[in-house]
């Protein structure tokens, strides 16, 4: 699934799933704009890509700020003239019982996870519609969103605000796919499960504290809840993103693909 000549942007690519996505895309010969609100983290990933012989640039983008997004996109286009694939990966989480949730908790999750996807997608889609169609597929671009198993499974205690934000991503993916197909843009999402990242380590600590159990017990619950009986890796997600970015997925749009070891099936 070589991506020679493809220009790809990835948000939240400084750590975790985003880092794995950026590295996987670069291994398939895509030129990658590694974007993150933390520029130092983005630069570290670019160093990894360049050390391996790949092409990448680091950009600081705050997905909740349209001006920041537009400035970043302009830099990518100035460098490479186009953007073939955009991965809306940046995300946050927090945990709290529903009756203790505050408006601040709600806004924190919704602003990054849902509004961030909306803002980035509007800027990117407006760029893509002016690009020449790909000679092989006729497509002008692809948008790939990182949703979550929580965007399909509402029964997730302590995560009501996060669940709402990820359901929004799944719904927005379908709505955008329907409207943007006529413009030659596909829109899909991946729905990871229990992915072992720094974010998960924070979540394990929060959940253990809120439930009054040990962190090891929380991790074991995640494993027991996954039929394939292991924690997911960021690379598990990245492989599916690479597929969606490739020509093999040119006729797929509006899908929210489960990548969770069977923890949620639909």
GITAZI-V832295 format. One record per residue. N is the residue number from 1. PHI is phi in whole degrees, 0 to 359 (NA if undefined). Layout:
n = <N/N>
phi = <PHI/PHI>
This chain:
n = <1/2/3/4/5/6/7/8/9/10/11/12/13/14/15/16/17/18/19/20/21/22/23/24/25/26/27/28/29/30/31/32/33/34/35/36/37/38/39/40/41/42/43/44/45/46/47/48/49/50/51/52/53/54/55/56/57/58/59/60/61/62/63/64/65/66/67/68/69/70/71/72/73/74/75/76/77/78/79/80/81/82/83/84/85/86/87/88/89/90/91/92/93/94/95/96/97/98/99/100/101/102/103/104/105/106/107/108/109/110/111/112/113/114/115/116/117/118/119/120/121/122/123/124/125/126/127/128/129/130/131/132/133/134/135/136/137/138/139/140/141/142/143/144/145/146/147/148/149/150/151/152/153/154/155/156/157/158/159/160/161/162/163/164/165/166/167/168/169/170/171/172/173/174/175/176/177/178/179/180/181/182/183/184/185/186/187/188/189/190/191/192/193/194/195/196/197/198/199/200/201/202/203/204/205/206/207/208/209/210/211/212/213/214/215/216/217/218/219/220/221/222/223/224/225/226/227/228/229/230/231/232/233/234/235/236/237/238/239/240/241/242/243/244/245/246/247/248/249/250/251/252/253/254/255/256/257/258/259/260/261/262/263/264/265/266>
phi = <NA/296/242/306/83/277/252/231/249/229/270/58/266/281/212/57/299/299/300/298/296/300/295/294/296/295/297/268/77/284/271/242/270/271/245/198/291/259/295/299/296/298/296/297/292/299/301/298/295/291/298/275/95/268/251/199/228/253/224/268/229/261/290/268/236/302/300/296/295/298/294/295/297/298/293/295/294/297/281/238/78/199/223/277/222/233/253/278/251/306/200/225/208/205/229/189/303/305/289/253/295/250/298/296/301/299/296/302/288/292/296/277/287/255/297/299/295/299/297/299/294/294/294/293/298/293/288/295/295/265/274/290/297/297/298/276/256/81/275/262/175/225/243/235/257/269/265/182/306/292/276/232/247/288/280/225/307/79/232/303/291/293/304/301/293/279/300/298/296/297/295/294/303/293/295/296/301/296/280/272/303/294/268/78/237/263/223/223/223/247/238/290/252/271/267/281/222/299/298/295/300/295/296/299/295/298/296/299/294/292/266/71/233/276/306/299/291/294/300/294/299/301/295/296/279/249/307/283/58/202/286/287/252/303/294/300/286/301/299/288/297/301/301/296/283/272/295/299/251/297/254/248/207/79/263/240/274/289/228/216/65/90/295/218/236/209>
